[in-house]
Amino acid sequence: MVRLAPLRMAFAATFGVGLIPAPRPRLLSSCRHLSPRPPGGRRFPTAKARVEVVTLGRRSTKDAVYDSAVDMYITRAGPRLDIACRWVAPATAAAALLPSGSDRAGGGKATAGPRAHVICLDEGGSAPASSDAFATLLYDRLERGGSRLVFVIGEADGLSPAFREAVRAAGRGPAGGVEALSLSPLTLPHKLVRLVLVEQLYRASEIRRGSKYNK
């Protein structure tokens, strides 16, 4: 067996170079603190985004039927999305939720601040073509809203005419900070909408993470 150490020394003495180059030091990436880039070049937000699901009206005992499933998806999404659900009185909803409203309504602080983006679930809104499209829309709106987003679920009969008028006044579309979105062309039980939305929020976070949940 030939020993490499003497051979290396003899080779170096003869030719002035080493037989095996010395290993180069590993360079640590200066971008390790950055999150991965999505397809389009933009980096994912590193801070946990906050999403509020606001239902207009009073919470009823029928809502409790879906609580365990809703809580399960909220917990699963927790590492990436901070999801919270609450109910708001319809009479104060427009002032409390829309960016054009006052900072306080009914003694409570508004959910949507100046930078939060508001999405009203409405059958007349545009519908995402797929869960992937919904995920793209979600994170785009989170970037526009400073990592804060509010989804508004209307009452059993939908959004009231007064609330719709307030939405139009605030400005429909991303530029105005308020837009309408339809979850599905299908007719769903009103109490089921909160669960469907929260599951899609969790699914969107998994799509963004690149997991196999959406396969």
LUMTI-930354 format. One record per residue: y, z, x of N, C-alpha, C in turn. Coordinates in Angstrom, 3 decimals. Atoms other than C-alpha are relative to their C-alpha. Layout:
       n.v       n.w       n.u      ca.v      ca.w      ca.u       c.v       c.w       c.u
         Y         Z         X         Y         Z         X         Y         Z         X
...
END
This chain:
       n.v       n.w       n.u      ca.v      ca.w      ca.u       c.v       c.w       c.u
    -1.198     0.000     0.858     0.000     0.000     0.000     1.242     0.000     0.889
    -1.235     0.109    -0.776     3.422    -0.962     1.365     1.024     0.968    -0.554
    -1.037    -0.941     0.428     6.033     1.768     1.295     1.342    -0.727    -0.053
    -1.247     0.750     0.196     9.348     0.451    -0.050     1.141     0.531     0.840
    -1.143    -0.579    -0.717    11.656     2.853     1.786     0.152    -0.589     1.399
    -0.153     0.628    -1.327    10.894     1.618     5.367     0.310    -1.488    -0.101
    -0.251     1.432     0.169    10.823    -1.988     4.135     1.453    -0.267    -0.364
    -1.397     0.158     0.394    14.233    -1.563     2.525     0.919     0.204     1.200
    -0.835    -0.284    -1.174    15.676    -0.072     5.733    -0.079    -1.141     1.005
     0.148     1.109    -0.947    14.242    -2.864     7.902     0.721    -1.244    -0.491
    -0.671     1.165     0.584    15.534    -5.553     5.544     1.511     0.132     0.120
    -1.441    -0.228    -0.092    18.988    -3.989     5.529     0.486    -0.144     1.426
    -0.413     0.094    -1.399    19.075    -3.730     9.325     0.016    -1.444     0.476
     0.096     1.397    -0.434    18.080    -7.397     9.707     1.058    -0.887    -0.632
    -0.869     0.924     0.733    20.168    -9.090     7.034     1.316     0.618    -0.440
    -1.265    -0.641     0.363    22.911    -6.553     6.398     0.170     0.235    -1.478
    -0.067    -0.241     1.437    22.079    -6.246     2.716    -1.215     0.800    -0.415
     1.114    -0.791     0.503    19.826    -4.046     0.655    -0.989    -0.868    -0.757
     1.026     0.735     0.729    16.534    -5.257    -0.786     0.168     0.142    -1.503
    -0.174    -0.273     1.420    17.191    -3.645    -4.132     1.408     0.531    -0.210
    -1.381    -0.470     0.180    20.804    -3.322    -5.288     0.037     1.364    -0.658
    -0.166    -1.334     0.581    21.998     0.143    -6.115     0.368    -0.135    -1.468
    -0.317     0.094     1.436    22.151     0.804    -9.856     1.468     0.251    -0.270
    -1.400    -0.181     0.361    25.583     0.459   -11.395     0.157     1.166    -0.964
    -0.209    -1.109     0.942    27.035     3.456   -13.176     0.182    -0.526    -1.413
    -0.135     0.401     1.397    26.790     3.235   -16.962     1.411     0.279    -0.488
    -1.344    -0.148     0.537    30.112     2.694   -18.675    -0.085     0.489    -1.429
    -0.051    -0.510     1.363    30.794     4.757   -21.739     0.979    -0.822    -0.816
    -0.875     0.790     0.862    32.246     2.756   -24.581     1.215     0.810    -0.407
    -1.223    -0.683     0.423    35.854     3.630   -25.342     0.161    -0.029    -1.506
    -0.107     0.119     1.453    35.182     2.814   -29.015    -1.106     0.774    -0.710
     1.095    -0.733     0.624    32.389     5.279   -29.681     0.465     0.792    -1.210
    -0.503    -0.796     1.112    34.632     7.233   -32.029     0.307    -0.844    -1.221
    -0.321     0.880     1.121    35.196     4.196   -34.215    -1.256    -0.290    -0.794
     1.128     0.366     0.840    32.999     3.396   -37.152    -0.277    -1.484     0.138
     0.348     1.412    -0.179    31.170     0.036   -37.216     0.924    -0.927    -0.772
    -0.834     0.996     0.686    32.968    -3.120   -38.235    -0.807    -0.686    -1.089
     0.673     0.755     1.049    32.065    -4.666   -41.574     0.136    -1.480     0.238
    -0.127     1.435    -0.197    31.631    -8.414   -41.929     1.404    -0.462    -0.263
    -1.373     0.364     0.247    35.303    -9.481   -41.815     0.846     0.560     1.098
    -0.740    -0.465    -1.141    36.329    -7.545   -38.759     0.688     1.320    -0.162
    -0.703    -1.261     0.186    37.936    -4.487   -40.352    -0.947     1.167     0.202
     0.833    -1.180    -0.203    36.660    -1.077   -39.364    -0.104     0.790    -1.286
     0.167    -0.866     1.149    35.260     1.271   -41.962     0.912     1.202     0.156
    -0.778    -1.223    -0.102    37.466     4.269   -42.781    -0.875     1.117     0.548
     0.778    -1.068    -0.602    36.330     7.207   -40.624     0.094     1.276    -0.820
    -0.135    -1.194     0.824    37.665     9.923   -42.975    -0.773    -0.185    -1.300
     0.729     0.082     1.256    35.636    10.777   -46.046     0.958    -0.364    -1.126
    -0.850     0.454     1.099    37.092     8.943   -49.027    -0.225     0.880    -1.227
     0.085    -0.814     1.210    37.839    10.800   -52.263     0.093    -0.903    -1.222
     0.030     0.773     1.236    36.944     9.269   -55.627    -0.086     0.972    -1.170
     0.027    -0.831     1.200    37.772    10.949   -58.932    -0.391    -0.851    -1.204
     0.419     0.641     1.243    36.043     9.977   -62.163     0.583     0.826    -1.142
    -0.730    -0.720     1.045    38.348    10.965   -65.009    -0.375    -0.574    -1.358
     0.330     0.399     1.365    37.174    10.848   -68.623     1.072     0.513    -0.945
    -1.017    -0.408     0.966    39.789    10.889   -71.363    -0.672     0.683    -1.186
     0.568    -0.741     1.120    39.095    13.453   -74.066    -0.578     1.326     0.447
     0.612    -1.295    -0.286    37.182    16.717   -74.236    -1.460    -0.161     0.410
     1.409    -0.033    -0.381    33.915    17.436   -72.541    -0.807     0.613    -1.146
     0.838    -0.494     1.089    31.144    17.925   -75.113    -1.377     0.388     0.524
     1.352    -0.395    -0.392    27.621    19.310   -75.061    -0.867    -1.218     0.312
     0.770     1.215    -0.276    26.312    15.731   -75.056     0.180    -0.465     1.441
    -0.217     0.380    -1.394    27.854    15.226   -71.618    -0.968     0.721     0.927
     0.881    -0.804    -0.850    25.589    17.959   -70.237    -1.368    -0.639     0.193
     1.305     0.661    -0.103    22.532    15.768   -70.860    -0.117    -0.763     1.318
     0.019     0.831    -1.199    23.512    13.616   -67.884     0.467     0.747     1.244
    -0.586    -0.737    -1.121    24.912    16.373   -65.649    -0.912     0.050     1.221
     0.898    -0.141    -1.150    21.818    16.828   -63.474    -0.105    -1.302     0.786
     0.073     1.292    -0.687    21.562    13.107   -62.703     1.320    -0.323     0.692
    -1.314     0.228    -0.611    25.312    12.840   -62.074     0.148     0.841     1.260
    -0.112    -0.893    -1.159    25.211    15.851   -59.747    -0.885    -0.468     1.152
     0.901     0.486    -1.045    22.253    14.354   -57.871     0.652    -1.115     0.808
    -0.634     1.112    -0.714    24.154    11.164   -57.038     1.259     0.449     0.736
    -1.173    -0.528    -0.696    27.312    13.087   -56.172    -0.422     0.675     1.298
     0.502    -0.669    -1.199    25.298    15.195   -53.723    -0.472    -1.011     1.036
     0.485     1.019    -0.931    23.631    12.138   -52.198     1.143    -0.747     0.670
    -1.142     0.741    -0.554    26.968    10.393   -51.724     0.897     0.887     0.848
    -0.885    -0.970    -0.640    28.535    13.560   -50.297     0.387    -0.269     1.441
    -0.386     0.243    -1.393    28.373    12.644   -46.586     1.012    -1.121     0.183
    -0.900     1.151    -0.153    30.396     9.465   -47.226     1.102    -0.065    -1.049
    -0.995     0.025     1.071    32.207     9.845   -50.563     0.102     1.386    -0.629
    -0.243    -1.263     0.698    33.767    12.960   -52.063     0.302    -0.342    -1.457
    -0.134     0.391     1.405    33.198    12.329   -55.785     0.182     1.241    -0.861
    -0.256    -1.107     0.925    34.622    14.635   -58.454     0.186    -0.563    -1.401
    -0.141     0.407     1.400    34.448    14.384   -62.261     0.811     1.042    -0.758
    -0.743    -0.925     0.850    36.879    15.876   -64.744     0.462    -0.712    -1.264
    -0.462     0.507     1.293    38.257    15.457   -68.259     1.490     0.275    -0.134
    -1.455    -0.110     0.167    41.924    14.889   -69.152     0.347    -0.291    -1.451
    -0.446     0.225     1.380    43.640    15.130   -72.532     0.666    -1.366    -0.109
    -0.583     1.338     0.142    44.532    11.617   -73.783     1.520     0.009    -0.095
    -1.451    -0.037     0.201    48.072    12.698   -74.703     0.760     0.054     1.314
    -0.699    -0.141    -1.285    48.931    13.494   -71.078    -0.594    -0.893     1.085
     0.729     0.764    -1.010    46.630    11.020   -69.352     0.886    -0.985     0.752
    -0.809     1.030    -0.652    49.135     8.239   -68.678     0.956     0.606     1.014
    -0.958    -0.632    -0.904    51.730    10.555   -67.146    -0.698     0.647     1.187
     0.694    -0.714    -1.064    49.117    12.423   -65.121    -0.731    -0.915     0.971
     0.879     0.827    -0.814    47.064     9.518   -63.807     0.653    -1.218     0.611
    -0.570     1.252    -0.486    49.202     6.420   -63.430     1.086     0.262     1.027
    -0.988    -0.203    -1.053    51.390     6.033   -60.327     1.429     0.096    -0.486
    -1.369    -0.037     0.502    54.497     5.544   -62.462     0.294     1.284    -0.753
    -0.195    -1.243     0.730    53.951     8.894   -64.177     0.647     1.059     0.854
    -0.603    -1.106    -0.730    55.581    12.170   -63.218    -1.065     0.698     0.823
     0.940    -0.702    -0.864    54.017    14.385   -60.574    -0.778     1.052    -0.754
     0.681    -1.031     0.754    53.105    16.973   -63.164     0.028    -0.354    -1.480
     0.075     0.239     1.436    51.946    16.675   -66.738    -0.870     1.077    -0.617
     0.772    -1.030     0.660    50.796    19.414   -69.060    -0.272     1.202     0.867
     0.170    -1.158    -0.858    51.225    22.035   -66.348    -0.980    -0.220     1.131
     0.967     0.243    -1.058    48.641    20.407   -64.089     0.485    -1.096     0.924
    -0.416     0.996    -0.974    49.147    18.415   -60.949    -0.707    -1.319    -0.265
     0.573     1.316     0.270    48.576    14.693   -61.280    -1.156    -0.281     0.939
     1.130     0.399    -0.828    45.303    13.287   -60.029     0.422    -1.080     0.983
    -0.368     1.140    -0.833    46.810    10.076   -58.688     1.363     0.230     0.628
    -1.265    -0.125    -0.699    49.450    10.533   -56.038     0.584    -1.371     0.244
    -0.661     1.275    -0.238    51.782     7.818   -54.769    -0.913    -1.042     0.651
     0.817     0.955    -0.733    49.030     6.269   -52.623    -1.356    -0.244    -0.651
     1.309     0.175     0.630    46.014     6.626   -54.927    -0.015    -1.271    -0.842
     0.172     1.202     0.812    44.694     3.496   -56.590    -0.757     0.380    -1.261
     0.591    -0.347     1.292    43.738     3.686   -60.286    -0.726    -1.212    -0.576
     0.792     1.045     0.644    40.962     1.630   -61.892    -0.407     0.489    -1.381
     0.327    -0.358     1.382    40.668     1.780   -65.686    -1.201    -0.823    -0.458
     1.165     0.714     0.514    37.256     0.921   -67.094     0.320    -0.525    -1.388
    -0.417     0.636     1.243    37.934    -1.553   -69.866    -0.806    -1.280    -0.179
     0.827     1.181     0.255    35.866    -4.271   -71.525     0.749    -1.297     0.270
    -0.781     1.196    -0.275    38.712    -6.713   -70.988     0.275    -0.221     1.470
    -0.235     0.146    -1.431    38.770    -6.155   -67.227    -0.988    -0.948     0.653
     0.914     0.860    -0.744    37.127    -8.290   -64.580    -1.245     0.794     0.374
     1.270    -0.662    -0.300    33.465    -7.493   -63.903    -0.532    -0.469     1.347
     0.602     0.409    -1.270    31.916    -7.459   -60.405    -1.271    -0.800    -0.251
     1.171     0.856     0.183    29.235   -10.110   -60.013    -1.294     0.697     0.391
     1.189    -0.705    -0.476    26.849    -7.668   -58.319     0.419     1.356     0.549
    -0.302    -1.289    -0.623    26.578    -4.205   -56.798     0.633    -0.191     1.369
    -0.639     0.297    -1.283    27.471    -5.757   -53.442     1.480    -0.305    -0.198
    -1.400     0.309     0.297    30.664    -7.128   -54.991     0.763     1.266    -0.378
    -0.640    -1.262     0.363    31.414    -3.703   -56.468     0.277     0.835     1.245
    -0.201    -0.747    -1.243    30.954    -2.103   -53.034     1.181    -0.555     0.788
    -1.132     0.620    -0.692    33.368    -4.603   -51.497     1.313     0.378    -0.665
    -1.207    -0.373     0.744    35.914    -3.917   -54.237     0.348     1.468     0.227
    -0.235    -1.438    -0.154    35.487    -0.143   -53.903     0.686     0.317     1.317
    -0.561    -0.355    -1.304    36.199     0.036   -50.185     1.313    -0.717     0.277
    -1.302     0.658    -0.113    38.993    -2.501   -50.393     1.078     0.829    -0.688
    -0.983    -0.808     0.731    40.742    -0.347   -53.003     0.217     1.357     0.665
    -0.171    -1.257    -0.730    40.107     2.798   -50.966     0.951    -0.186     1.178
    -0.929     0.274    -1.094    41.913     1.194   -48.041     1.427    -0.119    -0.524
    -1.340     0.164     0.568    44.840     0.274   -50.283     0.543     1.316    -0.529
    -0.430    -1.259     0.599    44.918     3.728   -51.858    -0.031     1.175     0.942
    -0.004    -1.104    -0.941    44.859     5.766   -48.674    -1.227     0.877    -0.118
     1.278    -0.705     0.136    41.176     6.729   -49.098    -0.063     0.868    -1.248
     0.043    -0.721     1.271    41.880     8.012   -52.625    -0.026    -1.011    -1.136
     0.186     0.941     1.096    40.733     6.295   -55.785    -0.325     0.771    -1.267
     0.231    -0.642     1.292    40.704     7.238   -59.476    -0.576    -1.028    -0.971
     0.572     0.803     1.073    38.398     5.719   -62.102     0.267     0.710    -1.321
    -0.317    -0.574     1.307    39.449     6.257   -65.724    -0.972    -0.550    -1.034
     0.901     0.364     1.091    36.871     6.261   -68.531     0.681     0.369    -1.309
    -0.668    -0.261     1.268    38.370     5.937   -72.003    -0.856     0.825    -0.948
     0.757    -0.723     1.018    37.269     7.701   -75.156    -1.073    -0.919    -0.588
     1.100     0.778     0.578    34.383     6.491   -77.331     0.469    -1.358    -0.513
    -0.555     1.260     0.498    36.643     3.802   -78.839     0.754    -0.763     1.079
    -0.687     0.678    -1.093    37.976     2.796   -75.436     1.366     0.599     0.289
    -1.348    -0.448    -0.344    41.477     3.119   -74.056     0.925    -0.202    -1.192
    -0.911     0.073     1.140    44.162     3.819   -76.639     1.075    -1.053     0.246
    -1.097     0.957    -0.175    46.949     1.267   -77.286     1.134     0.564     0.848
    -1.074    -0.609    -0.787    49.468     3.731   -75.823    -0.349     0.014     1.484
     0.409    -0.025    -1.404    47.453     4.082   -72.626    -0.016    -1.414     0.576
    -0.006     1.389    -0.462    46.986     0.312   -72.386     1.424    -0.466     0.314
    -1.396     0.374    -0.234    50.750    -0.142   -72.687     0.517     0.643     1.275
    -0.416    -0.679    -1.227    51.284     2.433   -69.949    -0.601    -0.680     1.226
     0.640     0.723    -1.096    48.815     0.546   -67.759     0.760    -1.285     0.299
    -0.768     1.236    -0.202    50.726    -2.692   -68.323     1.349     0.296     0.642
    -1.297    -0.366    -0.578    53.988    -0.920   -67.496    -0.136     0.354     1.476
     0.214    -0.384    -1.398    52.514     0.461   -64.274    -0.316    -1.208     0.865
     0.292     1.221    -0.745    51.429    -3.038   -63.310    -1.474    -0.202     0.183
     1.421     0.297    -0.170    47.953    -4.506   -63.637    -0.209    -0.733     1.313
     0.328     0.672    -1.245    46.291    -5.644   -60.457     0.250     0.905     1.186
    -0.105    -0.837    -1.182    46.032    -4.230   -56.938     1.423     0.253     0.458
    -1.366    -0.174    -0.483    49.720    -4.777   -56.187     0.711     1.142    -0.706
    -0.652    -1.063     0.741    50.744    -2.331   -58.896    -0.691     1.336     0.096
     0.721    -1.246    -0.137    48.186     0.299   -57.960    -0.877     0.337    -1.185
     0.817    -0.227     1.191    46.451    -0.011   -61.356    -0.670    -1.318    -0.376
     0.680     1.205     0.460    43.826    -2.474   -62.550    -1.100     0.365    -0.980
     1.067    -0.200     0.979    41.180    -2.913   -65.246    -1.298    -0.575     0.547
     1.304     0.421    -0.495    37.489    -3.210   -64.482    -1.047     0.208    -1.087
     1.120    -0.117     0.935    34.459    -3.864   -66.672    -1.279     0.222     0.803
     1.241    -0.269    -0.727    31.210    -2.299   -65.458    -1.093    -0.995    -0.354
     1.071     0.886     0.444    29.002    -4.584   -67.529     0.392    -0.650    -1.319
    -0.240     0.619     1.309    29.179    -7.088   -70.396    -0.877     0.610    -1.091
     0.870    -0.651     0.976    26.445    -5.024   -72.080     0.723     1.162    -0.668
    -0.538    -1.163     0.700    27.312    -2.384   -74.667    -0.846     1.216     0.360
     0.702    -1.196    -0.448    26.390     1.022   -73.220     0.439     1.205    -0.819
    -0.442    -1.248     0.629    26.405     4.479   -74.818     1.163     0.597     0.789
    -1.203    -0.476    -0.671    29.787     6.014   -74.048    -0.304     1.103     1.006
     0.307    -1.123    -0.882    28.304     9.178   -72.524    -0.753    -0.435     1.253
     0.780     0.488    -1.133    26.176     7.071   -70.185     0.873    -0.630     1.082
    -0.867     0.721    -0.935    29.143     5.374   -68.501     0.245     0.808     1.270
    -0.275    -0.845    -1.169    29.885     8.329   -66.220    -1.175    -0.042     0.980
     1.183     0.047    -0.865    26.311     8.325   -64.890    -0.134    -1.354     0.679
     0.108     1.345    -0.573    26.250     4.549   -64.398     1.030    -0.188     1.109
    -1.059     0.161    -0.990    29.560     4.652   -62.536    -0.299     0.794     1.267
     0.262    -0.840    -1.173    28.604     7.547   -60.253    -1.177    -0.551     0.806
     1.126     0.600    -0.725    25.267     5.894   -59.412     0.446    -1.227     0.781
    -0.501     1.182    -0.700    27.090     2.675   -58.520     0.894     0.379     1.178
    -0.794    -0.486    -1.133    29.503     4.637   -56.331    -0.914     0.401     1.155
     0.977    -0.364    -1.036    26.548     6.138   -54.469    -0.649    -1.248     0.587
     0.624     1.237    -0.473    24.900     2.707   -54.269     0.950    -0.760     0.930
    -0.989     0.682    -0.845    28.119     1.241   -52.847     0.082     0.647     1.380
    -0.044    -0.684    -1.296    28.179     3.907   -50.130    -1.235    -0.324     0.834
     1.218     0.362    -0.720    24.578     3.047   -49.234     0.042    -1.457     0.463
    -0.181     1.392    -0.420    25.391    -0.671   -49.158     0.891    -0.055     1.227
    -0.914    -0.030    -1.141    28.267     0.066   -46.813    -0.687     0.582     1.238
     0.719    -0.624    -1.116    25.974     2.232   -44.671    -1.099    -0.905     0.540
     1.045     0.909    -0.443    23.402    -0.550   -44.495    -1.402     0.527    -0.230
     1.326    -0.545     0.281    20.506     1.443   -45.952    -0.791    -0.964    -0.885
     0.863     0.846     0.819    17.601     0.005   -47.956     0.029     0.403    -1.473
    -0.034    -0.477     1.382    18.573     1.759   -51.202     0.231    -1.136    -0.989
    -0.359     1.083     0.924    19.966    -1.442   -52.743    -0.988    -1.157     0.047
     0.959     1.104    -0.117    16.933    -3.576   -51.827    -0.876    -0.093    -1.244
END
